[in-house]
Amino acid sequence: MRKLFLGKPWHWALFCTLTGLLWWAGTAKLHVIHFNSFLLVLSLGSLALVVLVVRTTKPEEQVTREKLDEGKSDNAGTE
């Protein structure tokens, strides 16, 4: 399972919590009745999730399926 779900278990718990929060906002029709509140919840929740994951991930930890080659340019043939 560790190869399937990369990252720490509590990162996945945060993701599930945010998903649940957004599900609740959808069932409460928050995106229709109080659109500004919905956007605030969506933006702050997503920002908090990204910041927490980035701050708690060590530089040597693998967070993607394939290793990233940082020396290779993305637009290598367009020069």
C-alpha positions in Angstrom: 0.0 0.0 0.0 2.9 2.3 0.6 3.7 2.3 -3.1 0.1 3.0 -4.0 -0.5 5.8 -1.5 2.7 8.0 -1.5 3.0 10.4 1.4 2.3 10.3 5.1 -1.0 8.8 6.3 -2.0 12.0 8.0 -1.6 13.8 4.6 -4.3 11.5 3.3 -6.4 12.1 6.4 -6.2 15.8 5.7 -7.2 15.3 2.1 -10.2 13.2 3.2 -11.2 15.9 5.8 -11.1 18.6 3.1 -13.1 16.4 0.7 -15.7 15.8 3.5 -15.8 19.6 4.2 -16.4 20.3 0.5 -19.0 17.5 0.3 -20.8 19.1 3.2 -20.7 22.5 1.5 -22.2 21.0 -1.6 -25.0 19.3 0.2 -25.8 22.5 2.1 -26.0 24.2 -1.3 -23.4 26.7 -0.1 -22.1 27.1 -3.6 -25.5 28.4 -4.7 -26.8 30.3 -1.6 -23.6 31.7 -0.2 -21.1 31.6 -3.0 -18.5 33.9 -1.3 -18.5 31.6 1.8 -18.0 28.6 -0.4 -15.1 30.1 -2.2 -13.5 31.1 1.1 -13.8 27.6 2.5 -12.5 26.1 -0.7 -9.6 28.5 -1.0 -8.5 28.4 2.6 -8.9 24.7 2.9 -6.9 24.0 -0.2 -4.2 26.5 0.7 -3.9 25.0 4.3 -3.6 21.5 2.9 -0.9 22.4 0.4 1.1 24.4 3.0 0.9 21.6 5.6 2.0 18.9 3.1 4.9 21.0 1.7 6.1 22.1 5.2 6.1 18.5 6.6 7.6 16.7 3.6 11.4 16.3 3.8 13.4 17.1 0.6 14.6 13.5 0.2 11.1 11.9 0.5 9.5 10.6 -2.6 6.2 12.3 -3.3 5.7 11.4 -7.0 5.6 8.0 -8.8 8.7 8.6 -10.8 11.9 10.3 -9.7 12.2 13.9 -10.9 15.3 14.8 -12.8 16.0 18.3 -11.7 18.8 18.8 -14.1 16.7 18.3 -17.2 14.8 21.2 -18.7 11.1 20.8 -19.5 11.5 22.4 -22.9 14.6 20.5 -24.0 14.3 20.5 -27.8 13.0 24.0 -28.2 16.3 25.8 -27.8 
